[in-house]
Amino acid sequence: MQSLSTPSPIKSLIRPRSRVTRVSPNKLVLQCIYNSDSVSFQNGVGLNRADWQSSCAILASKVVAQQQPIDKSGSGGDADGVADHVAAVNGHKTSVDLNLVPIEKATSNPNSNTSIKPHQPQKPLTITDLCPAPMHGSQLRVAYQGVPGAYSEAAAGKAYPNCEAIPCDQFEVAFQAVELWIADRAVLPVENSLGGSIHRNYDLLLRHRLHIVGEVQLPVHHCLLALPGVRKEYVKRVISHPQALAQCELTLTKLGLQAAREAVDDTAGAAEYIAANNLRDTAAIASARAAELYGMQILADGIQDDSSNVTRFVMLAREPIIPRMDRPFKTSIVFAHDKGTSVLFKVLSAFAFRNISLTKIESRPHRNRPIRLVDDANVGTAKHFEYMFYVDFEASMAEVRAQNALAEVQEFTSFLRVLGSYPMDMTPWCPSIGDDDEKNPF
Ligand SMILES: O=C(O)C(=O)C[C@]1(C(=O)O)C=C[C@@H](O)C=C1
């Protein structure tokens, strides 16, 4: 991954949340080259960061004006029959546009670096052209939440080696950066083996229209950082991302720290904050890379409560990938039902009957209708909480059994969306260094 000299993250001033719309490929005017010191747009005009941010806001508002509403007629072209099926289940056949190479627009938009020059020979599209899967190219811009040194930055580098990692100050901004073509992908955490689900990202997956195109699992090895010369006994406060605090809770207690815990936006941001404010009574939980970047010393190494601490990140793109069957795939869906949780057993049985393993199930409040009143003449009125259910299962949407399972699920549910069908992260398991055999599992 290209190393960044600590650029500050994109702030949430980009624009209000994106509507269900799609920016067409010729809106690449929004593509910015984001450097550590200054940012220049494709036309070469140099800008400082403040200019860049306000330019983003202006450009963003232009894009909103130019965006086309989603074609609800179902006439959008999909890459093949499988993608057709996915889109149909999604209930929004809009996203895959075969016109990936805007040939006609080449002459009308000379500034666009994506247009094919008229004299270039035209190569036929191949399966790779249709698949916005990892390009491993140096130009791929990948949005993550946090500042350099955050685990999310490392996850972006693992998912897309040689990418240009773009820091964002909030998860939502990372979604927006992709929707606005400021970034090509976002890499965001969804769950940790100790801390559990990152609920915010589950909610955002539903509110935005990005597609999961991959996953990456990152072993998370935490360090306790303080300014050089600070001893453990001086530490009165430990600050970090809430997930990191949760992942180190037992060890912090064992270290005998008499310190209050305080949550901040990200682990590396905590280190940066201590360094910037010369806080000699405060320590951060963050990575060894954050220590290096912000001139901190490592007071304790490997302080996660379990050496096999791992965070799962999803890779998000504007377009889905075409599901395949030549390697293990996972599919993520979200569904709800008017009649509430009673449908859950039926839905899950659609997978069980086909021998499809579930790898994850999560429920979140149904934002549009959080409470359902159930009247019973004899007993009175009961209030049931309503949920959205998120399920990951081990099959590709290219498999008939997965298509049949989803067809059945669709019958049982009032809402169903396929968030993505994508290759499973099969990288060999390598837990953090350290032996936690003696640690209490509870
Ligand atoms: O704060 C960071 O460094 C992050 O990348 C965020 C985050 C998370 O949200 O879970 C990522 C991995 C670790 O689990 C701890 C924190």
The ligand as an SDF file (V2000), in Angstrom:
LIG
                    3D

 16 16  0  0  0  0  0  0  0  0999 V2000
   -9.8130    2.3470   15.0630 O   0  0  0  0  0  0  0  0  0  0  0  0
   -9.2840    1.6450   14.1950 C   0  0  0  0  0  0  0  0  0  0  0  0
   -8.0600    1.5400   14.0810 O   0  0  0  0  0  0  0  0  0  0  0  0
  -10.1370    0.9460   13.2650 C   0  0  0  0  0  0  0  0  0  0  0  0
   -9.6900    0.6400   12.1920 O   0  0  0  0  0  0  0  0  0  0  0  0
  -11.5260    0.6000   13.6710 C   0  0  0  0  0  0  0  0  0  0  0  0
  -11.6250   -0.7780   14.3130 C   0  0  0  0  0  0  0  0  0  0  0  0
  -13.1300   -1.1960   14.4510 C   0  0  0  0  0  0  0  0  0  0  0  0
  -14.0100   -0.4290   14.1040 O   0  0  0  0  0  0  0  0  0  0  0  0
  -13.3550   -2.3090   14.9300 O   0  0  0  0  0  0  0  0  0  0  0  0
  -11.0040   -1.7910   13.4480 C   0  0  0  0  0  0  0  0  0  0  0  0
  -10.3610   -2.8550   13.9320 C   0  0  0  0  0  0  0  0  0  0  0  0
  -10.2490   -3.0930   15.3740 C   0  0  0  0  0  0  0  0  0  0  0  0
  -11.2630   -4.0140   15.6840 O   0  0  0  0  0  0  0  0  0  0  0  0
  -10.4830   -1.8740   16.1710 C   0  0  0  0  0  0  0  0  0  0  0  0
  -11.0570   -0.8010   15.6480 C   0  0  0  0  0  0  0  0  0  0  0  0
  1  2  2  0
  2  3  1  0
  2  4  1  0
  4  5  2  0
  4  6  1  0
  6  7  1  0
  7  8  1  0
  7 11  1  0
  7 16  1  0
  8  9  2  0
  8 10  1  0
 11 12  2  0
 12 13  1  0
 13 14  1  0
 13 15  1  0
 15 16  2  0
M  END
$$$$
